[in-house]
Amino acid sequence: MDLAKIVSSGLKSSKLPTIFEEIADFLGAKDVGEALSRYLRLQILKNTVGEKWLRDVFSVFENPDLLVSLPKPKALPYHPKHISEIFFATLQKTVESSAYLGEEIGSECISEMLSEGLSSALESNYNASLQTILNVWKGALPPDLSVAQALGMRIDNVETKYATSILAPTSALPYTILEALIQGAYNRLGQLYTNLDNSIVNSLTVKNTYLTAHITALGEFITNVINDLILDAQYFVERLESYINTALTIVLERLTARLDDLEAIEKRHNTVDPSTGSPLIDDETYQTMLTEIYADIQALQDTFNQIKTEVDNLISDYVSVYESIIEDVINIVISYMNSFENTINTLINNEVNAINGLTVTDNIKSKIKEIYERIRAYRQCGFDYS
């Protein structure tokens, strides 16, 4: 049974076919006659214009040249005139559907469908094209505080008038902008001074490390030198003692020999020769021999005094050399330490002077103050709306 027969039989009878009641209930129509009218108009629309009528709505989005042939921009899918033509083509379909189905259904079936079904596509194509075109000529999104902080991080290389033109539209109070500039400038100064600070810290570390290491090494060296000197002193005393013992032993041996000679001479002088009745050694010879022994003893005494003097001189010379070596070692150590510390201090002082000589801090302060005063002046001037 075709549609015409169903409708005809339904109109002739007092009761509509069940299918129309179900359609009316599905559409939420309380009036069965209204539901039937909508259904009939939908069938007429479908059978007269067909589904191609609806496809034409999508085709103009895919190929706007169907409406008007224009050279497309290289970076965009639509020419501005395409956008306007698509707008009117959509409105035309809306009006046509309203004529067939009624204003409520006609407007919603196109507009709502486009709003819901094509929202993502329109957002990334149609709407995006419109935003891109307008933003090229009239983009006016104001900067935020991150721009002020970014300018502060390179404020020493930024011209103040340029910075003012960028920051004046910022939607923040002047002193809020000032704080953002100061924060950025603080980070900038941190970048500038970090390397210098690290250099000074490294120099101080090197100084302390090397001074400590050298003091330790030199302390060990001095200890070794003192130990060597002590050992040498002990060896010197031993050699000196051996020399003294040897020399005095010889002197004592000679002195003992002379004493033995003296006793022998005295006995011979006191002994009488039986044959002559006279001493074995006469007085003159005895006296001569005594004189010789005395001279030998005096010579031994002189030798002893010479040995004593020589030992004193050796001790004095050794002590003098010993003290000189100790003093030289101390002077060398002190001189070396002073020289090393002076060199490191000179390097550190040069770095400190380089930091103190930087004018970038004053330059940054001056620029930030100037920008702040310019922004305040902008905020006070206002516009004339008369």
C-alpha positions as CSV (number, residue, x, y, z in Angstrom):
1,M,0.0,0.0,0.0
2,D,1.5,3.4,-1.0
3,L,1.5,6.6,1.0
4,A,-1.5,8.2,-0.9
5,K,-3.7,5.2,-0.2
6,I,-2.8,5.2,3.5
7,V,-3.5,8.9,3.8
8,S,-6.7,8.6,1.9
9,S,-8.0,5.8,3.9
10,G,-7.1,7.6,7.1
11,L,-8.9,10.7,6.1
12,K,-12.1,8.8,5.1
13,S,-12.2,6.8,8.3
14,S,-12.8,8.2,11.8
15,K,-9.6,6.7,13.1
16,L,-6.0,7.3,11.9
17,P,-3.7,4.5,11.1
18,T,-1.6,3.2,14.0
19,I,1.6,4.3,12.3
20,F,0.5,8.0,12.4
21,E,-0.3,7.8,16.1
22,E,3.1,6.3,16.8
23,I,4.9,9.0,14.7
24,A,2.8,11.7,16.5
25,D,3.8,10.3,19.8
26,F,7.4,10.1,18.8
27,L,7.4,13.7,17.7
28,G,5.7,14.8,20.9
29,A,2.8,16.3,19.0
30,K,-0.3,16.5,21.1
31,D,-2.4,17.3,18.1
32,V,-2.7,14.4,15.7
33,G,-3.7,16.6,12.9
34,E,-0.5,18.7,13.4
35,A,1.6,15.6,13.5
36,L,0.0,14.3,10.3
37,S,0.6,17.6,8.6
38,R,4.3,17.6,9.6
39,Y,4.6,14.1,8.3
40,L,3.0,14.8,5.0
41,R,5.1,17.9,4.5
42,L,8.3,16.0,5.3
43,Q,7.3,13.3,2.8
44,I,6.5,16.0,0.2
45,L,9.9,17.6,0.8
46,K,11.7,14.3,0.5
47,N,9.9,13.2,-2.7
48,T,10.1,16.6,-4.4
49,V,13.6,18.0,-3.7
50,G,15.2,14.8,-2.4
51,E,18.2,14.3,-0.2
52,K,20.4,16.2,-2.6
53,W,18.8,19.4,-1.4
54,L,20.4,18.7,2.0
55,R,23.7,17.6,0.6
56,D,24.0,21.0,-1.2
57,V,24.4,22.6,2.3
58,F,27.6,20.6,2.9
59,S,28.9,21.0,-0.6
60,V,29.2,24.7,-0.3
61,F,31.4,24.3,2.7
62,E,33.6,21.8,0.9
63,N,33.7,23.7,-2.4
64,P,32.9,27.4,-2.0
65,D,33.6,27.9,-5.8
66,L,30.2,26.4,-6.4
67,L,28.8,29.7,-5.2
68,V,31.4,32.1,-6.5
69,S,34.7,31.3,-8.2
70,L,37.5,33.3,-6.5
71,P,41.3,32.8,-6.0
72,K,41.7,31.3,-2.6
73,P,44.3,32.8,-0.2
74,K,47.4,30.7,0.0
75,A,47.2,30.2,3.8
76,L,43.4,30.0,4.2
77,P,40.6,27.7,2.8
78,Y,38.2,30.6,2.2
79,H,38.1,34.0,0.6
80,P,36.2,36.5,2.7
81,K,33.5,36.7,-0.1
82,H,33.3,32.8,0.2
83,I,32.4,33.2,3.8
84,S,29.6,35.7,3.1
85,E,28.2,33.5,0.3
86,I,28.2,30.5,2.5
87,F,26.4,32.4,5.1
88,F,23.6,33.4,2.7
89,A,23.5,29.9,1.2
90,T,22.9,28.5,4.7
91,L,20.2,31.1,5.3
92,Q,18.5,30.2,2.0
93,K,18.4,26.5,3.0
94,T,16.9,27.5,6.3
95,V,14.2,29.6,4.7
96,E,13.4,26.8,2.2
97,S,13.1,24.2,4.9
98,S,10.9,26.5,6.9
99,A,8.6,26.9,3.9
100,Y,8.2,23.1,3.6
101,L,8.2,22.1,7.3
102,G,7.2,25.3,9.2
103,E,9.4,27.9,10.8
104,E,10.1,26.1,14.0
105,I,11.3,22.8,12.4
106,G,12.7,24.4,9.3
107,S,15.0,26.7,11.2
108,E,16.1,24.1,13.7
109,C,16.8,21.3,11.3
110,I,19.4,23.4,9.5
111,S,20.7,25.9,12.1
112,E,20.7,23.4,15.0
113,M,22.2,20.7,12.8
114,L,25.0,23.1,11.7
115,S,25.4,24.3,15.3
116,E,25.8,20.8,16.7
117,G,27.0,18.7,13.8
118,L,29.5,21.2,12.3
119,S,30.6,23.1,15.3
120,S,34.1,21.4,15.4
121,A,34.6,21.8,11.6
122,L,33.4,25.4,11.7
123,E,35.7,26.1,14.6
124,S,38.8,24.9,12.8
125,N,37.9,26.2,9.4
126,Y,35.1,28.8,8.9
127,N,35.4,30.5,12.3
128,A,39.1,30.1,12.3
129,S,39.3,31.8,8.9
130,L,37.1,34.6,10.1
131,Q,39.3,35.1,13.3
132,T,42.5,35.0,11.2
133,I,41.3,37.5,8.7
134,L,40.1,39.9,11.4
135,N,43.1,39.4,13.6
136,V,45.5,40.3,10.8
137,W,44.1,43.8,10.5
138,K,42.4,44.4,13.9
139,G,44.1,42.0,16.4
140,A,43.8,43.8,19.8
141,L,44.4,41.2,22.5
142,P,46.1,43.2,25.4
143,P,49.4,41.9,26.9
144,D,49.5,40.4,30.3
145,L,52.0,40.6,33.2
146,S,54.1,37.9,31.7
147,V,55.1,40.4,29.0
148,A,56.2,42.9,31.7
149,Q,58.3,40.2,33.4
150,A,59.8,39.1,30.0
151,L,60.8,42.7,29.3
152,G,62.3,43.1,32.7
153,M,64.6,40.1,32.0
154,R,66.1,42.0,29.1
155,I,65.5,45.5,30.3
156,D,69.1,46.6,29.8
157,N,68.7,46.0,26.1
158,V,65.2,47.5,25.7
159,E,64.4,51.1,24.7
160,T,62.1,52.7,27.2
161,K,59.6,54.1,24.7
162,Y,59.2,50.7,23.1
163,A,58.7,49.1,26.5
164,T,56.1,51.7,27.4
165,S,54.1,51.1,24.2
166,I,54.1,47.4,25.0
167,L,53.2,47.7,28.7
168,A,50.7,50.6,28.7
169,P,47.8,48.4,27.4
170,T,48.5,45.8,30.1
171,S,45.4,45.2,32.2
172,A,47.2,45.8,35.5
173,L,47.8,48.6,38.0
174,P,51.0,50.6,37.4
175,Y,52.7,49.3,40.5
176,T,51.7,45.7,39.6
177,I,53.5,46.2,36.3
178,L,56.4,47.7,38.2
179,E,56.6,44.6,40.4
180,A,56.6,42.4,37.3
181,L,59.4,44.5,35.7
182,I,61.4,44.4,39.0
183,Q,61.0,40.6,39.2
184,G,62.2,40.2,35.6
185,A,65.1,42.6,36.2
186,Y,66.0,40.7,39.3
187,N,66.2,37.5,37.3
188,R,68.3,39.4,34.7
189,L,70.7,40.6,37.3
190,G,70.9,37.1,38.7
191,Q,72.0,35.9,35.2
192,L,74.6,38.6,34.9
193,Y,76.1,38.2,38.4
194,T,75.9,34.5,38.7
195,N,79.0,33.8,36.7
196,L,81.0,36.5,38.5
197,D,79.8,35.3,41.8
198,N,80.7,31.7,40.9
199,S,84.1,32.9,39.7
200,I,84.8,34.6,43.1
201,V,83.6,31.5,45.0
202,N,85.8,29.3,42.8
203,S,88.8,31.6,43.4
204,L,88.2,31.6,47.2
205,T,87.9,27.8,47.1
206,V,91.1,27.5,45.2
207,K,92.8,29.9,47.6
208,N,91.6,28.0,50.7
209,T,92.4,24.6,49.1
210,Y,95.8,25.5,47.9
211,L,96.8,27.4,51.1
212,T,95.6,24.6,53.2
213,A,97.4,22.0,51.1
214,H,100.6,24.0,50.9
215,I,100.5,24.7,54.6
216,T,100.1,21.0,55.2
217,A,102.9,20.1,52.7
218,L,105.2,22.8,54.0
219,G,104.5,21.8,57.5
220,E,105.6,18.3,56.6
221,F,108.6,19.7,54.8
222,I,109.6,21.8,57.8
223,T,109.2,18.8,60.0
224,N,111.4,16.7,57.8
225,V,114.0,19.5,57.6
226,I,114.0,19.8,61.4
227,N,114.3,16.1,61.8
228,D,117.2,16.0,59.3
229,L,118.9,18.9,61.2
230,I,118.4,17.1,64.5
231,L,119.9,14.0,63.0
232,D,122.7,16.0,61.5
233,A,123.3,17.7,64.9
234,Q,123.4,14.3,66.5
235,Y,125.9,13.1,63.9
236,F,127.9,16.3,64.4
237,V,128.1,15.8,68.1
238,E,129.1,12.2,67.6
239,R,131.9,13.2,65.2
240,L,133.0,16.0,67.4
241,E,133.0,13.7,70.4
242,S,135.1,11.1,68.5
243,Y,137.5,13.8,67.4
244,I,137.9,15.1,71.0
245,N,138.3,11.6,72.4
246,T,141.0,10.8,69.8
247,A,142.8,14.1,70.3
248,L,142.7,13.9,74.1
249,T,143.7,10.3,74.0
250,I,146.8,11.1,72.1
251,V,147.6,14.1,74.4
252,L,147.0,11.9,77.5
253,E,149.2,9.1,76.0
254,R,152.0,11.6,75.4
255,L,151.6,13.2,78.8
256,T,151.6,9.8,80.5
257,A,154.8,8.9,78.5
258,R,156.5,12.1,79.7
259,L,155.4,11.4,83.3
260,D,157.0,8.0,83.0
261,D,160.1,9.6,81.6
262,L,160.1,12.0,84.5
263,E,159.9,9.2,87.0
264,A,162.6,7.2,85.3
265,I,164.9,10.3,85.2
266,E,164.2,11.0,88.8
267,K,165.1,7.4,89.8
268,R,168.3,7.5,87.7
269,H,169.2,10.8,89.3
270,N,168.7,9.4,92.8
271,T,170.5,6.2,92.0
272,V,174.3,6.2,92.9
273,D,176.8,4.4,90.7
274,P,178.8,2.0,93.0
275,S,181.9,2.3,90.9
276,T,182.0,6.1,91.0
277,G,179.9,6.9,94.0
278,S,178.1,9.5,91.9
279,P,174.4,9.6,90.7
280,L,173.8,7.8,87.4
281,I,172.7,11.2,86.0
282,D,174.4,14.3,87.2
283,D,172.5,17.4,88.2
284,E,173.2,19.3,85.0
285,T,171.9,16.5,82.9
286,Y,169.0,15.9,85.2
287,Q,168.0,19.6,85.0
288,T,168.3,19.6,81.2
289,M,166.1,16.5,81.0
290,L,163.5,18.1,83.4
291,T,163.5,21.2,81.2
292,E,162.8,19.0,78.1
293,I,159.9,17.2,79.9
294,Y,158.4,20.5,81.0
295,A,158.7,21.9,77.5
296,D,156.9,18.7,76.2
297,I,154.1,19.1,78.8
298,Q,153.7,22.8,77.9
299,A,153.4,21.8,74.2
300,L,150.8,19.2,75.1
301,Q,148.9,21.8,77.1
302,D,149.0,24.2,74.1
303,T,147.8,21.3,71.9
304,F,144.9,20.7,74.3
305,N,144.0,24.4,74.3
306,Q,144.1,24.4,70.5
307,I,141.8,21.4,70.4
308,K,139.5,23.0,72.8
309,T,139.4,26.2,70.7
310,E,138.9,24.3,67.5
311,V,136.0,22.4,69.0
312,D,134.4,25.6,70.3
313,N,134.8,27.1,66.8
314,L,133.3,24.0,65.2
315,I,130.3,24.1,67.5
316,S,129.9,27.8,66.9
317,D,130.1,27.5,63.2
318,Y,127.7,24.5,63.1
319,V,125.1,26.3,65.3
320,S,125.4,29.4,63.1
321,V,124.8,27.3,59.9
322,Y,122.0,25.4,61.7
323,E,120.2,28.6,62.7
324,S,120.8,30.1,59.2
325,I,119.2,27.0,57.5
326,I,116.2,27.2,59.9
327,E,115.8,30.9,59.2
328,D,116.1,30.4,55.4
329,V,113.4,27.7,55.5
330,I,111.0,29.8,57.5
331,N,111.6,32.9,55.2
332,I,111.1,30.8,52.1
333,V,107.9,29.3,53.4
334,I,106.5,32.7,54.5
335,S,107.6,34.4,51.3
336,Y,106.0,31.7,49.2
337,M,102.7,31.8,51.2
338,N,102.6,35.6,51.0
339,S,103.3,35.5,47.3
340,F,100.6,32.9,46.6
341,E,98.0,34.7,48.8
342,N,98.8,38.1,47.2
343,T,98.3,36.6,43.7
344,I,95.0,35.0,44.6
345,N,93.9,38.2,46.5
346,T,94.7,40.3,43.4
347,L,92.6,38.0,41.2
348,I,89.7,38.1,43.7
349,N,90.0,41.9,44.1
350,N,89.9,42.3,40.3
351,E,86.7,40.3,40.1
352,V,85.2,42.3,42.9
353,N,86.2,45.5,41.3
354,A,84.7,44.3,38.0
355,I,81.4,43.6,39.8
356,N,81.4,46.9,41.6
357,G,82.2,48.6,38.3
358,L,79.2,47.3,36.5
359,T,76.7,50.1,35.6
360,V,74.0,47.8,34.5
361,T,72.2,47.9,37.9
362,D,71.9,51.7,37.8
363,N,70.9,51.5,34.1
364,I,68.2,49.0,34.9
365,K,66.8,51.0,37.9
366,S,66.7,54.2,35.7
367,K,64.9,52.4,32.9
368,I,62.3,50.8,35.1
369,K,61.6,54.1,36.9
370,E,61.2,55.9,33.6
371,I,58.8,53.2,32.2
372,Y,56.8,53.3,35.5
373,E,56.5,57.1,35.3
374,R,55.5,56.9,31.6
375,I,52.8,54.3,32.3
376,R,51.4,56.5,35.2
377,A,51.3,59.4,32.8
378,Y,49.4,57.3,30.2
379,R,46.9,56.3,32.9
380,Q,46.3,59.9,33.9
381,C,45.7,61.3,30.4
382,G,42.7,59.3,29.4
383,F,40.7,59.8,26.2
384,D,38.2,62.5,25.1
385,Y,34.8,60.8,24.5
386,S,32.9,64.0,23.8
